[in-house]
Amino acid sequence: MISTNTQTDLNLKEGDTDSYGAKVVAVYDRDDSKYIIYEDSQGNLKCGDHGIKLSASAEINSAIMKIAELFTISPSLGKKYNSHRALGIRHWCRGEVAEASQALEDTFQMMDRTFSRRARLLYISGSTVVCGVMLIASILSALQGRTTMTTWSLVFLFGALGAFVSVAIKLRSPSLDVLDDKSATFFYGIVRSIVAIVFASLMYLLVLGGVLLPGLVSEGAPRLLVLAFVAGFSEKLVPEAVIHQAIGAGHAA
């Protein structure tokens, strides 16, 4: 939010130009030339408070700062909540601190949900890219008749698919931060899928070597691919399986 205490700004109407040189697109509230709350053409929410004194409040300042952090990430996405912010500022200008705090906190919660959905979508998109690359690699290997490469490509693909499903069905991934840059969130999705591929490959090797689930190799490729999917789906499965195997081997010795 940008503050202004210029007297002339208090009488602005939609279509006017304020003292900053920005066009007014919406006036949310005003009161007897004491304050005005409006939005300019850049999506900024401005408050002119000539003639009143806003009371200091840690709760108000905290809510405004949290909202401002989200705006810095995506102003175009955040400005859709200007009317909600304006309501909180209106309460504040009228001395209704508790109501202002609640309105601003509600605004932050709504924005946080929206930004979380965006971050999650970007995260899933990164995982989708890896799945697409692995699918293409599997098809090309099969067309070229490279059996071994095709098998490994399918293991990679099913491991990546496991990661994709794991991310997609979670209501909110704990590894996401809505304040992260878009490219960083997208990259996290790619890294998560690559880790899943590594786990799927390790599980496949352990089964082939008879270290884990002896006899599964003879039951056919579909079961191995299901195992690769599960290894990619669960970040804890492979480490726990290796630890249990190591403990079992130690007891046997």
C-alpha positions as a printed Julia matrix, in Angstrom:
253×3 Matrix{Float64}:
   0.0     0.0     0.0
   1.23    3.51   -0.88
   0.38    6.32    1.51
  -0.4     9.88    0.5
  -1.43   12.86    2.61
  -1.73   15.43   -0.15
  -4.91   17.44    0.37
  -5.81   17.42   -3.33
  -5.77   13.62   -3.44
  -8.65   13.44   -0.97
 -11.1    14.71   -3.6
 -10.08   12.32   -6.36
 -12.68   10.57   -8.51
 -12.43    7.67  -10.92
 -10.53    8.79  -14.0
  -8.61   11.57  -12.19
  -4.82   11.66  -11.92
  -3.33   11.66   -8.42
  -0.29   13.52   -7.12
   1.91   10.59   -8.19
   0.79   10.96  -11.79
  -1.24    7.73  -11.76
  -4.81    7.39  -12.98
  -7.48    6.5   -10.44
  -9.46    3.41  -11.49
 -11.49    2.8    -8.31
 -12.33    4.73   -5.14
 -13.15    2.29   -2.35
 -13.97    4.68    0.47
 -13.68    8.29    1.67
 -14.89   10.24    4.69
 -15.49   14.0     4.84
 -12.16   14.88    3.27
 -10.32   13.13    6.11
  -9.16   10.1     4.15
  -9.53    8.35    0.83
  -8.78    4.77   -0.2
  -8.37    4.17   -3.92
  -6.66    2.02   -6.54
  -4.58    3.4    -9.4
  -4.02    2.09  -12.91
  -0.9     0.2   -11.78
  -2.92   -1.87   -9.31
  -1.54    0.01   -6.28
  -3.84    0.52   -3.3
  -3.35    4.03   -1.88
  -4.59    5.65    1.29
  -4.74    9.4     1.81
  -5.11   10.17    5.49
  -5.12   13.97    5.76
  -6.84   15.11    8.94
  -6.74   11.79   10.85
  -4.04    9.89   12.68
  -3.78    6.14   12.21
  -3.15    4.38   15.49
  -0.06    2.2    15.73
  -0.85   -1.5    15.96
   1.53   -4.45   15.83
  -1.25   -6.68   14.49
  -2.11   -4.26   11.7
   1.51   -3.76   10.71
   2.17   -7.5    10.74
  -0.81   -8.23    8.49
   0.1    -5.45    6.06
   3.71   -6.67    5.85
   2.66  -10.27    5.18
   0.31   -9.13    2.43
   3.02   -6.88    0.95
   5.4    -9.85    0.73
   2.9   -11.72   -1.43
   2.39   -8.65   -3.63
   6.11   -8.43   -4.36
   6.0   -11.95   -5.82
   3.09  -11.32   -8.19
   1.51   -7.84   -8.22
  -0.87   -8.78  -11.04
  -2.18  -11.77   -9.09
  -2.28   -9.89   -5.82
  -4.21   -6.83   -6.96
  -7.41   -8.88   -7.31
  -7.56   -8.64   -3.5
  -7.36   -4.84   -3.37
 -11.04   -4.57   -2.42
 -10.43   -6.91    0.54
  -7.4    -4.91    1.62
  -9.38   -1.69    1.22
 -11.96   -2.98    3.69
  -9.26   -3.56    6.29
  -7.76   -0.11    5.69
 -11.24    1.43    5.94
 -11.68   -0.07    9.4
  -8.22    1.16   10.35
  -8.94    4.72    9.2
 -12.1     4.68   11.3
 -10.26    3.58   14.4
 -11.7     0.06   14.34
  -8.42   -1.72   15.01
  -9.81   -5.17   15.87
 -12.01   -5.22   12.76
  -9.13   -3.96   10.62
  -6.82   -6.65   11.94
  -9.37   -9.38   11.25
 -10.14   -8.11    7.73
  -6.47   -7.89    6.82
  -5.72  -11.31    8.28
  -8.63  -12.78    6.3
  -7.23  -11.1     3.19
  -3.82  -12.62    3.81
  -5.33  -16.1     4.26
  -7.23  -15.82    0.97
  -4.12  -14.61   -0.84
  -1.97  -17.3     0.75
  -4.35  -20.01   -0.51
  -4.27  -18.57   -4.02
  -0.5   -18.24   -4.08
  -0.13  -21.74   -2.62
  -2.22  -23.17   -5.45
  -0.07  -21.33   -7.96
   3.14  -22.61   -6.35
   1.79  -26.14   -6.26
   0.83  -25.96   -9.93
   4.33  -24.79  -10.85
   5.8   -27.58   -8.74
   3.63  -30.16  -10.5
   4.55  -28.65  -13.88
   8.23  -29.31  -13.2
   7.41  -32.93  -12.39
   5.29  -33.17  -15.55
   8.21  -32.05  -17.72
  10.41  -34.85  -16.37
   7.64  -37.41  -17.0
   7.31  -36.15  -20.56
  11.05  -36.46  -21.22
  11.12  -39.99  -19.8
   8.1   -40.99  -21.88
   9.76  -39.76  -25.06
  12.98  -41.57  -24.12
  11.03  -44.81  -23.57
   9.27  -44.56  -26.92
  12.48  -43.8   -28.81
  14.28  -46.69  -27.13
  11.44  -49.08  -27.98
  11.35  -47.94  -31.61
  15.1   -48.5   -31.91
  14.78  -51.98  -30.43
  17.14  -51.31  -27.55
  15.72  -53.64  -24.93
  18.01  -52.74  -22.05
  17.66  -49.02  -22.62
  13.89  -49.38  -22.94
  13.73  -51.19  -19.61
  15.73  -48.52  -17.85
  13.71  -45.78  -19.52
  10.53  -47.39  -18.24
  11.99  -47.61  -14.73
  12.84  -43.9   -14.95
   9.38  -43.12  -16.29
   7.51  -45.01  -13.6
   9.71  -43.5   -10.89
   8.92  -40.01  -12.24
   5.22  -40.88  -12.46
   5.32  -41.94   -8.83
   6.72  -38.54   -7.87
   4.11  -36.78  -10.01
   1.21  -38.61   -8.37
   2.71  -38.07   -4.92
   2.88  -34.32   -5.48
  -0.49  -34.1    -7.24
  -2.55  -35.77   -4.51
  -1.05  -33.81   -1.63
  -3.25  -30.93   -0.5
  -0.15  -28.85    0.12
   3.42  -29.97   -0.21
   5.44  -29.04    2.88
   8.46  -28.26    0.7
   6.73  -25.35   -1.03
   7.19  -21.71   -0.1
   4.76  -19.31   -1.76
   7.39  -16.55   -1.56
   9.81  -18.48   -3.76
  10.41  -17.27   -7.29
   8.32  -19.0    -9.98
  11.36  -20.55  -11.66
  12.63  -21.85   -8.31
   9.31  -23.57   -7.56
   9.28  -25.1   -11.04
  12.86  -26.32  -10.54
  11.92  -27.91   -7.21
   9.39  -30.04   -9.08
  12.08  -31.18  -11.49
  14.49  -32.01   -8.66
  11.8   -33.99   -6.82
  11.24  -36.13   -9.92
  14.96  -36.66  -10.47
  15.31  -37.85   -6.87
  12.39  -40.22   -7.48
  14.16  -41.61  -10.57
  17.31  -42.21   -8.53
  15.31  -44.07   -5.88
  13.45  -46.11   -8.49
  16.75  -47.05  -10.16
  18.32  -48.02   -6.84
  15.33  -50.17   -5.94
  15.47  -51.83   -9.37
  19.16  -52.62   -8.92
  18.6   -54.01   -5.44
  15.87  -56.32   -6.76
  17.97  -57.4    -9.75
  20.84  -58.21   -7.41
  18.57  -60.23   -5.14
  19.28  -57.93   -2.21
  15.61  -57.02   -1.84
  12.51  -59.08   -2.65
  14.35  -62.09   -4.1
  12.36  -63.86   -6.78
  10.52  -60.73   -7.93
  12.59  -60.56  -11.13
  11.15  -63.86  -12.31
   7.59  -62.53  -11.9
   7.95  -60.19  -14.85
   8.51  -56.55  -15.77
   5.06  -55.23  -14.69
   5.78  -55.95  -11.02
   9.18  -54.3   -11.29
   7.61  -51.2   -12.83
   5.04  -51.07  -10.06
   7.91  -51.23   -7.59
   9.65  -48.38   -9.44
   6.44  -46.34   -9.22
   6.12  -46.98   -5.49
   9.8   -46.08   -4.97
   9.23  -42.78   -6.77
   5.99  -42.16   -4.92
   7.41  -42.65   -1.44
  10.51  -40.65   -0.52
  11.06  -42.85    2.53
  10.55  -46.31    1.03
  13.99  -46.91   -0.47
  16.07  -45.55    2.45
  13.98  -47.54    4.92
  14.25  -50.69    2.8
  18.03  -50.34    2.59
  18.3   -49.74    6.34
  16.14  -52.75    7.16
  18.18  -54.9     4.79
  21.42  -53.71    6.36
  20.1   -54.44    9.86
  18.95  -57.87    8.76
  22.32  -58.64    7.21
  24.08  -57.49   10.37
  21.98  -59.78   12.56
  22.6   -62.68   10.23
  26.36  -62.14   10.47
